[in-house]
Amino acid sequence: MPAIFLYRGSDGELVIYDGVTRATRAAKFCPGQLIPAEVTGTLKYPVGHYPTVLEKLP
């Protein structure tokens, strides 16, 4: 599986930039498994208020 690209917000939380579908499928079909991810940069604003992948699963 290709790595998921993440950005770190100014509050220290991570946000998925590329690979949302892969992350959602991994969380749904292989819960608890680790997947490759790369932090590619930082953002100037906080992202901790965004919903998580697990909150969006049915």
Protein Blocks (a to p, Z undefined) as FASTA:
>chain_A
ZZddddddfkopacdfbhplmmmmmmmmmghiacddddfbdcfbdfklpccfklmpZZ
